[in-house]
Amino acid sequence: MKLNKEFLIPFVGLKQGKHQFEFDIDKTFFDGFQFDEYNNVNIKVNLVLEKKSTMMELTFKHKGFVNVPCDITNEDFDLPVKGKLFLLVKFGEEFNNDNDEILILPHGEYQIDVSQYIYEMIVLSVPTKRIHPGVKDGSVGGGMLDKLDALAPKEQQQVKEEKNTDPRWDGLKKLLTDNK
């Protein structure tokens, strides 16, 4: 991803204490990461940066929706998402982001790029199975539920199959039921 100045936070000039930042995330944000699973995105991200003498604490919270296709009906719908992420920023000899919750920046660094953390927080808050809310209550349009019902296995067919069993197996089934 190319560096976006909107997500660079210069922390050198900030006083100790809490500082609030807000970001509006849309589809172009994900295009920068070459991520195209979402049709549309409208998410607000709140970031609280608490600067202390030797470290910083970043608390991310997001809420909004992503427009995705339903896994069952393939109909697009707005899926509400929300979540939070906590990140501890310390200073050391060299950059290290091996730990999910601790980021080590080299001494002399004066800004932090939070775009990768926002991206990961949002992507991880979207469930892997995306089901349109209309599937559960039957209000999804386009006749998809009718088509799913037509393609579903019929109970009558299962009953007929059970009646048309091989008589040799019926004798064995009787042995199973007689022992109980």
N, C-alpha and C positions, 0 to 999 in steps of 0.2 A: 504494500500500500504506500502511496505517496504521502509525504508528511503534510498533515493538515494543521495549519496554525491555530485553528479554533480549539483544538484539543491539547495544545501545549500550554501547560500552566507554569509560569515563571514563579517559583516559590522563594527566590532570594530576596525580593523586595517586600515580602509579606511579613507582618508582625506576628509574634507568637499568639496563638489562639485559634479560634474557628473561623473559617472562610467558606462561603457558600458559592457554588458554581452551578449553572443550569445549562443543559444542552438539549436541543430539539433534534431528534434522530429521525431521518427519513430514508427513503430507498437509496438515495445517492450515497449515503454513508456506507451501506452494504455493497454498493457497486464498486467503491474504492477498495474493498477487500475481495472483489471478484466473487461475491456470494450472491447467487440469484435464486434462492429457494423461496423468497418472499415476493409477492406481487406488489405490495404496498406496505409501508411502515409509518407509524405515527406513535412515537414514544418520547416521553419526557424523562430525562435523566437528571437527578439531583446529586451533586457531589459535595460532601462536606470534608474539607481539608483542615485537619487540626495540626497546626505546626507547633512542635515542641522544640526544646533546645538541641536535642541530639537526633530527633527522628520526626516523622510525620505519620499521621493516621488518616487514611482516605476511606470514607464510607460512601459507597455508591448505592443509589436506589433508583429503580426505574418502574414506570407504569405506562401502559398504552396498549396498542394492538398491532398485530401483523396480519396481513391479508394472505392467506395460504389456501391451497386446494384441500378439500376434504379427502382423506384416505379411502373412504368408502364410496362416496358419490362423485368425487372429483369436481365438486362445485366449490367455487371460491367463497370464503367467508372471513370475517374479521375475528381473529382469535385473540382474546385479551391475555396480556402477559404482564407479570410484575415480578420483581425480585430485588435482591440486594447483594452487595459484595463488600467485604472488608479487606483493606490492603494496608500493611505496615511497611513504611519506607524507611530504611536505615542507610547509613553511609559507610562505605568501606573502601578497600583498595581498588576493586574492579567491579564492573556491572555483573549482577547475578540475579536472574529471575527464575531459578530452578524451582523454588518453593512457590506454591500457589498463593500463599498469604503474606509472604515477605519478599520485598523487592530491595535489593542492595544497589545503590547508586554510587559511582565513584566520587571521591572528595572533589570539590570544584565544580560539580554539576549544578546548574542553576535553574533547570526546568525539567518537567516530567511530561511525557506524552501518555495520555490516559485513553487514547482511542482503542488500543488493543484490549484493554480491560473492559471498556464499555461494550465492544463487539462480543467478547466471550461471554459476558454476563447476560446479554440479551439472547444470544444463540442458545445458551444452556437453559434459559428459562422457558423456551418453547418446547412443548412435549414432543416426543418422537412420533406418537400416534395422534394425528389431528382429525378429530371427528366433529363434523358440523353439529351444532346444538339441535338443529331441526331433525336430525336422524333419530334422536331419542324420543322427542315428543311428536314426531310424525308430521311436522310442518314444513319440511324441506320440499322445495318446488321441483318442477321439471319432470315429474313422474319417476324419479329415481327409486323411490321406495316401492312403487308398483313393480318396477323391473326387478328389483332385488327380491321381492316376494315371489314373482313368477319364476325366478331362477333358483329359489330356495328348495331344498328337498322336501317332498310332501310326506306327511305322516301316513297317509293312506297307502302309498307305495311301500313304505317300510312294513306296514301290517301285512300287505299281500305277500311280500317277500318272506315274512316269517311263516305264513300259512303254507307256502309252496316249498317246504323243506323236504329234504331227502328222508324217507322213512327209516333208513338205517341209522341216521343221526338221532331221530326221535327216541329210539331205544336207549342210546347213550345218554341223552338228556334226562330221560326218566331215571336212570341210575343216579345221576347227580341230585335230583330232587328227592328221591326216596331215602337217601342217607341223612338227610337233614331232619 
